[in-house]
Amino acid sequence: MSNTVRWEGVEEFSRWLRETPGVVERDVRAGLYLEGNNIMGTSIKNTPVDTGNLRASAHVTLPRTQRGVTTVDLAYGTDYAIYVHERTGLNHPVGKAKFLEDAVKGEAKRFTQNLRRLIEQSMTRRAG
């Protein structure tokens, strides 16, 4: 595949160069949030259920960037989530321990591929 980018003047080219990182970062932030929610969806399917509060507390934070690193957090918002997650010796009629960790590990390759594709698409769109 070949792309051609054409500028009429130096000022237009300079503006394009200045704006490109911001456009790509915006797309990456959106992709991180989307992929975080995909992983959380997998995790929720494996979250043990008693009252349903643990599953209902699952959330993904909005992307934030600090010192050039953009992150999202995947978390459960109950005070007992860590105990349910870490206690592998318990028998859960629905779900299992390590529900978030296993989802992150299981989705890692797809997550990386999807983000790589998203960055390529963003750059391709930006190139016109």
ABEGO torsion letter per residue (X at the ends): XBBBBBBABAAAAAAAAAAAAAAAAAAAAAAAAAAAAAAAAAAAAABBBAAGAAAAABBBBBBBBBGGBBBBBBBBABAAAAAAAABAABBBABEBBGAAAAAAAAAAAAAAAAAAAAAAAAAAAAAX
